[in-house]
Every structure is written in C-alpha cells, then in structure tokens.
Amino acid sequence: MAYMYILQCSDGTFYVGSCRNIDQRLWLHELGEGAEYTKRRRPVKLVYHEEFTNVADAFAREKQVQGWSRAKRKALIAYAGDKLPALSRKVFGGD
C-alpha cells in the first residue's frame, strides 16, 4: 500500500505528503524528522489520507493536491467532493 496524506500543523497550515507506511511516517513527523516544514509546526494531526496500490500513484496525487488552494484542500478534507470543481477556479481574497 501507499498513501497520500494531509496533516494539519499546529499553526493551522496543511502539509501534503506521500509514503508507503503511514504509521511510521506520522511517527517521524511527530519526532520532527518527517519534513522541515512540519518540524517547526508540531504537533501535527492527520486530517485526511487516500490509499493507493503503488507509491507512484500516491506521489502523483500528492503533487496534484499540493497545487490546490487552501479552500480546495479543506473541501477535500471535509469530503466535499461536489465543491471541488467550483474551487478549482482561481478566486482572489479567498481562504
């Protein structure tokens, strides 16, 4: 299995990543060894994840979601998939 995941950091920001072992990766983030971004923003909380059969697909999804706006990530986290197309349009002054 492979995973794309979203963490909410202590400052309210989101971190998007991918991995093969989600439990180990979360543990590394909590230790401050998962990523430089999360190291300075602990504690982190897993707020969303998707499973994939291979790591290449998880990585591709990670890159896709990293390019999304905060509002679109929040909709994904809330399982508001029906709102995603509207959030794909560039909106200025949004969340």
GROMACS elastic network, one bead per residue, 0.5 to 0.9 nm:
[ bonds ]
;  ai    aj funct       b0    kb
    1    19     6  0.89308   500
    1    20     6  0.60907   500
    1    21     6  0.76683   500
    1    51     6  0.66448   500
    1    52     6  0.58832   500
    1    53     6  0.50818   500
    1    54     6  0.61951   500
    1    55     6  0.75512   500
    2    18     6  0.73351   500
    2    19     6  0.57455   500
    2    21     6  0.68816   500
    2    22     6  0.79333   500
    2    50     6  0.83968   500
    2    51     6  0.57851   500
    2    52     6  0.50069   500
    2    53     6  0.60149   500
    2    54     6  0.55109   500
    2    55     6  0.50196   500
    2    56     6  0.84822   500
    2    57     6  0.81501   500
    2    58     6  0.60697   500
    2    59     6  0.87914   500
    3    17     6  0.82514   500
    3    18     6  0.53522   500
    3    19     6  0.53839   500
    3    20     6  0.61080   500
    3    21     6  0.75723   500
    3    22     6  0.67044   500
    3    49     6  0.65467   500
    3    50     6  0.55605   500
    3    52     6  0.58561   500
    3    53     6  0.85896   500
    3    54     6  0.84713   500
    3    55     6  0.72256   500
    3    57     6  0.87604   500
    3    58     6  0.54601   500
    3    59     6  0.81975   500
    3    62     6  0.89002   500
    4    16     6  0.73073   500
    4    17     6  0.57498   500
    4    19     6  0.67418   500
    4    22     6  0.87970   500
    4    48     6  0.83916   500
    4    49     6  0.55314   500
    4    50     6  0.53324   500
    4    51     6  0.67558   500
    4    52     6  0.79057   500
    4    55     6  0.88414   500
    4    57     6  0.87818   500
    4    58     6  0.51076   500
    4    59     6  0.69170   500
    4    60     6  0.88812   500
    4    61     6  0.66074   500
    4    62     6  0.56596   500
    5    15     6  0.81888   500
    5    16     6  0.57572   500
    5    17     6  0.54193   500
    5    18     6  0.59815   500
    5    19     6  0.82357   500
    5    22     6  0.81936   500
    5    46     6  0.73078   500
    5    47     6  0.78172   500
    5    48     6  0.56185   500
    5    50     6  0.64656   500
    5    51     6  0.88506   500
    5    58     6  0.88696   500
    5    62     6  0.76001   500
    6    14     6  0.64598   500
    6    15     6  0.55574   500
    6    17     6  0.65101   500
    6    18     6  0.87748   500
    6    45     6  0.84958   500
    6    46     6  0.61397   500
    6    47     6  0.58487   500
    6    48     6  0.51184   500
    6    49     6  0.62435   500
    6    62     6  0.89096   500
    6    73     6  0.86431   500
    6    77     6  0.81193   500
    7    13     6  0.83019   500
    7    14     6  0.55271   500
    7    15     6  0.50670   500
    7    16     6  0.64871   500
    7    17     6  0.82547   500
    7    26     6  0.89257   500
    7    38     6  0.87702   500
    7    44     6  0.60509   500
    7    45     6  0.52919   500
    7    47     6  0.55786   500
    7    48     6  0.71145   500
    7    49     6  0.89242   500
    8    11     6  0.80680   500
    8    12     6  0.59541   500
    8    13     6  0.58007   500
    8    15     6  0.64631   500
    8    43     6  0.87328   500
    8    44     6  0.56023   500
    8    45     6  0.51865   500
    8    46     6  0.64365   500
    8    47     6  0.63524   500
    9    12     6  0.52945   500
    9    13     6  0.53822   500
    9    14     6  0.60168   500
    9    15     6  0.71924   500
    9    38     6  0.67865   500
    9    41     6  0.54715   500
    9    42     6  0.61187   500
    9    43     6  0.63388   500
    9    45     6  0.65060   500
    9    46     6  0.89741   500
   10    13     6  0.74337   500
   10    38     6  0.89134   500
   10    41     6  0.53755   500
   10    42     6  0.55539   500
   10    43     6  0.55463   500
   10    44     6  0.59844   500
   10    45     6  0.81776   500
   11    14     6  0.88659   500
   11    41     6  0.63230   500
   11    42     6  0.83655   500
   12    41     6  0.89156   500
   13    41     6  0.86289   500
   13    70     6  0.85929   500
   14    70     6  0.79817   500
   14    73     6  0.83397   500
   15    37     6  0.77087   500
   15    38     6  0.73025   500
   15    66     6  0.82465   500
   16    62     6  0.62235   500
   16    63     6  0.83351   500
   16    65     6  0.71976   500
   16    66     6  0.61584   500
   17    58     6  0.86922   500
   17    59     6  0.77074   500
   17    62     6  0.57220   500
   17    63     6  0.83704   500
   17    66     6  0.84281   500
   18    22     6  0.82620   500
   18    25     6  0.88649   500
   18    55     6  0.76510   500
   18    58     6  0.58545   500
   18    59     6  0.56316   500
   18    60     6  0.89605   500
   18    61     6  0.83309   500
   18    62     6  0.60553   500
   19    22     6  0.62210   500
   19    25     6  0.69483   500
   19    55     6  0.68634   500
   19    58     6  0.74523   500
   19    59     6  0.78517   500
   20    24     6  0.88546   500
   20    25     6  0.82957   500
   20    54     6  0.82803   500
   20    55     6  0.65228   500
   20    58     6  0.87917   500
   21    24     6  0.55507   500
   21    25     6  0.61864   500
   21    26     6  0.87517   500
   22    26     6  0.60492   500
   22    27     6  0.84954   500
   23    26     6  0.52919   500
   23    27     6  0.62606   500
   23    28     6  0.87494   500
   24    27     6  0.50534   500
   24    28     6  0.62631   500
   24    29     6  0.87446   500
   25    28     6  0.50551   500
   25    29     6  0.62831   500
   25    30     6  0.86942   500
   25    34     6  0.65288   500
   26    29     6  0.50323   500
   26    30     6  0.62409   500
   26    31     6  0.86703   500
   26    34     6  0.74590   500
   26    44     6  0.84260   500
   26    45     6  0.85662   500
   26    46     6  0.77994   500
   27    30     6  0.51020   500
   27    31     6  0.62870   500
   27    32     6  0.87361   500
   27    33     6  0.86428   500
   27    34     6  0.79487   500
   28    31     6  0.50170   500
   28    32     6  0.62592   500
   28    33     6  0.50261   500
   28    35     6  0.83830   500
   29    32     6  0.50651   500
   29    33     6  0.55281   500
   29    35     6  0.66060   500
   29    38     6  0.64740   500
   29    39     6  0.68568   500
   29    42     6  0.79733   500
   29    43     6  0.84068   500
   29    44     6  0.73740   500
   30    33     6  0.74477   500
   30    34     6  0.74381   500
   30    38     6  0.82986   500
   30    39     6  0.78438   500
   30    42     6  0.66881   500
   30    43     6  0.63192   500
   30    44     6  0.67305   500
   31    34     6  0.73844   500
   31    39     6  0.78271   500
   31    42     6  0.87374   500
   32    35     6  0.70332   500
   32    36     6  0.76677   500
   32    38     6  0.68492   500
   32    40     6  0.76647   500
   32    41     6  0.88985   500
   32    42     6  0.74702   500
   33    36     6  0.74576   500
   33    38     6  0.84300   500
   33    39     6  0.66312   500
   34    37     6  0.85502   500
   34    38     6  0.69873   500
   34    39     6  0.71060   500
   35    38     6  0.54699   500
   35    39     6  0.60219   500
   36    39     6  0.50345   500
   36    40     6  0.68997   500
   37    40     6  0.61053   500
   37    41     6  0.68971   500
   38    42     6  0.60829   500
   38    43     6  0.81443   500
   38    44     6  0.72269   500
   39    42     6  0.60943   500
   39    43     6  0.86178   500
   40    43     6  0.89378   500
   41    44     6  0.70731   500
   42    45     6  0.87496   500
   46    49     6  0.77191   500
   47    77     6  0.65502   500
   48    76     6  0.80930   500
   48    77     6  0.55906   500
   48    78     6  0.86824   500
   49    77     6  0.85869   500
   50    58     6  0.79741   500
   51    54     6  0.88465   500
   51    58     6  0.74582   500
   52    55     6  0.70067   500
   52    56     6  0.87592   500
   52    57     6  0.64271   500
   52    58     6  0.58578   500
   53    56     6  0.88821   500
   53    57     6  0.75903   500
   53    58     6  0.82507   500
   54    57     6  0.57776   500
   54    58     6  0.67289   500
   54    59     6  0.89540   500
   55    59     6  0.60058   500
   55    60     6  0.85094   500
   56    59     6  0.50966   500
   56    60     6  0.61505   500
   56    61     6  0.86430   500
   57    60     6  0.50622   500
   57    61     6  0.62106   500
   57    62     6  0.85642   500
   58    61     6  0.51351   500
   58    62     6  0.61295   500
   58    63     6  0.87544   500
   59    63     6  0.62969   500
   59    64     6  0.86427   500
   60    63     6  0.52270   500
   60    64     6  0.62923   500
   60    65     6  0.88089   500
   61    65     6  0.61703   500
   61    66     6  0.84563   500
   62    65     6  0.53055   500
   62    66     6  0.60203   500
   62    67     6  0.87613   500
   63    66     6  0.50732   500
   63    67     6  0.65389   500
   64    67     6  0.54822   500
   64    68     6  0.70124   500
   65    68     6  0.51758   500
   65    69     6  0.84560   500
   65    72     6  0.86456   500
   65    73     6  0.71059   500
   66    69     6  0.81621   500
   66    73     6  0.86412   500
   68    71     6  0.80847   500
   68    72     6  0.60596   500
   68    73     6  0.64644   500
   68    87     6  0.88849   500
   68    88     6  0.76144   500
   69    72     6  0.52378   500
   69    73     6  0.63465   500
   69    74     6  0.86626   500
   69    87     6  0.79187   500
   69    88     6  0.79662   500
   69    90     6  0.85599   500
   69    95     6  0.81436   500
   70    73     6  0.50958   500
   70    74     6  0.61224   500
   70    75     6  0.86441   500
   70    94     6  0.86978   500
   70    95     6  0.63052   500
   71    74     6  0.50768   500
   71    75     6  0.62622   500
   71    76     6  0.87351   500
   71    84     6  0.89908   500
   71    87     6  0.69359   500
   71    94     6  0.74394   500
   71    95     6  0.55957   500
   72    75     6  0.50485   500
   72    76     6  0.63076   500
   72    77     6  0.86814   500
   72    83     6  0.79947   500
   72    84     6  0.60071   500
   72    85     6  0.88352   500
   72    86     6  0.88905   500
   72    87     6  0.55366   500
   72    88     6  0.70948   500
   73    76     6  0.50537   500
   73    77     6  0.61828   500
   73    78     6  0.85968   500
   73    84     6  0.87199   500
   74    77     6  0.50139   500
   74    78     6  0.61405   500
   74    79     6  0.85368   500
   74    80     6  0.84206   500
   75    78     6  0.50254   500
   75    79     6  0.61010   500
   75    81     6  0.67157   500
   75    82     6  0.87341   500
   75    83     6  0.67366   500
   75    84     6  0.67016   500
   75    87     6  0.84998   500
   76    80     6  0.56713   500
   76    81     6  0.60591   500
   76    83     6  0.86092   500
   76    84     6  0.73449   500
   77    80     6  0.74854   500
   78    81     6  0.82968   500
   79    82     6  0.84612   500
   80    83     6  0.56286   500
   80    84     6  0.70611   500
   81    84     6  0.52847   500
   81    85     6  0.81009   500
   82    85     6  0.70743   500
   82    86     6  0.83854   500
   83    86     6  0.56806   500
   83    87     6  0.63639   500
   83    88     6  0.89122   500
   84    87     6  0.50262   500
   84    88     6  0.62052   500
   85    88     6  0.51328   500
   85    89     6  0.73908   500
   86    89     6  0.59277   500
   87    90     6  0.73598   500
   87    91     6  0.78607   500
   88    91     6  0.85999   500
   91    94     6  0.60844   500
   92    95     6  0.88132   500
